[in-house]
Amino acid sequence: MLFNSFDFLFFFLIVYALYAIFSHRAQNLLLLAASYYFYAYWDVRFLSLIIFSTIVDYSCSLQIDAGRKKKLFLWISLLVNLGLLCTFKYFNFFVDSALMMLGKASLAPNERLLQVVLPVGISFYTFQTMSYTIDVYRGQLKPTRNFLNFALFVAYFPQLVAGPIERAKRLLPQIEKERTLTYQQFREGAWLILLGFFMKTVMADNLAYFVNEVFDGNEGNPPHGLQVILGMFAFAVQIYGDFGGYTNIARGISKWFGIELMVNFRMPYFSANPPEFWRRWHISLSSWLRDYLYIPLGGNRYGSFNTFRNLVLTMLLGGLWHGAALNFVAWGAYHGVLLVVHRLMQPLLEMIQPSHRIGQLVWRWVRVACFFVLTLFGWTLFRTHDLSRLPEVISNIWSPWAWNAKVLILTIAIFCTPVILLDLIQEWKNDLMVIKRFWAPVRLAIYLFMFACIVMSSSRENHAFIYFQF
């Protein structure tokens, strides 16, 4: 069920009306039932996967806490979750490879019978429930004995299909305790919902048509020059608006339930280097990879070579998390190399760091601009589904800039400027709720402007969120 649909609007209004009058246990039962309905609305068959994963991890965590063959039950949990993830997410990749080989041998099995449907959000909820079992095994978390609360932690619908990937030590206590709906949370939630729909409907969806034209257009008439550069920029804005918009809507809805979800984006395109980017972009995934993959691999504890290996391997697996496709693997490897190069250049960067405050400010924004260009190339790897076309796309940047881009430049500026200005102010004030400090008439004007833009940009076609496919 898409957030940007009338079906979800009716669903949410009914759930929220009941939630407001129920007691705590009834609220949790309602949220769990609503979460299962929300997920089953897409395809009821895959609801069994969430329930199965929930039962396995709930049982394994209790056995681990009791000290009964802790390592065995940890491995059962990991193998079940990774087995489900690999089967449904990567099975088709191996099937396609096998079909290619069989085709060369003049064998042609029924391709339709060999394809597996990818359940929406499986990458998110499997990582979330795995982190719970691992934390129990490490002794960092006591398992809950309330199955209802644990099931709700796994399936909580605002963040079920596209995150953020929550940790049990943060989300479970909020589920377990009585919740009071406050006016402050309602105001902040309303703003996040409005901002999220603006980022998705106005910014991301309007740029999607041009991005598709540049990256998936007619091979006989490929994009050239400035069109390619604008397409790269447009996709960077589209994926931020789409994924950041989803997260804002999820956080806003959750605030209305009295549950705080973590911040998943913090003005990522103002990053001056690769480590800062991953502290700002998809924070829940990057922190998960750090805590459950990079550090267990050894982190930076065993010399430079091992550190570089761990960085590249972590980012490779982070790219593979998005899907079994060469473009995602290449994107992950690219960011792994950026992290390694940044570490190698760190002494030089510190040496040339200006000492004067104004010089430091100018130097920072120069680095922000340079790293943004590197980020654009990374997104080009991510978006180019057929990597064989990548050299053509890149080489076309240098072709004659005869294409008339005035209308498109103006269009991109109109769609992007409001969010860019907001991010600048939030970065300057270091406050994600800086809008609440504005003068009331200014706030009202901004709200009305954004709402009008959402209404005018809406169409009968509901665009799915990009990260639903992951």
Buried (B, 14 or more C-beta within 10 A) or exposed (E): BBBBEEEBEEBBEEBBEBBEEBEEEEBBBBBBBBBBBBBBBBEEEBBEBBEEBBBBBBBBBBBBBEEEEBEEBBEBBBEBBEEBBBEBBBBBBEBBEEBEEEEEEEEEEEEEEBEEEBBBBBBBBBBBBBBBBBBBBEEEBEBBEBEBBBBBBBBBBBBBBBBBBBBBEEBBEBBBEEBEBEEEBBEBBBBBBBBBBBBBBBBBBBBBEBBBBBBEBEEEEBBBBBBBBBBBBBBBBBBBBBBBBBBBBBBBBBBBBBBBBBBBBBBBBBBBBBBBBBBBBBBBBBBBBBBBBBBEBEBBEEEEEBBBBBBBBBBBBBBBBBBBBBBBBBBBBBBBBBBBEBBEEEEEEEEEEEEEEEEEEEBBEEBBEEBBEBBBBBBBBBBBEEBEBBEBBBEBBEBEBEBEBEEBEEBBEEBBEBBBEBBEBBBEEEEBEBBEEEEEEEBEEBBEEBEEBBEEBBEEEBBEBBBBEB
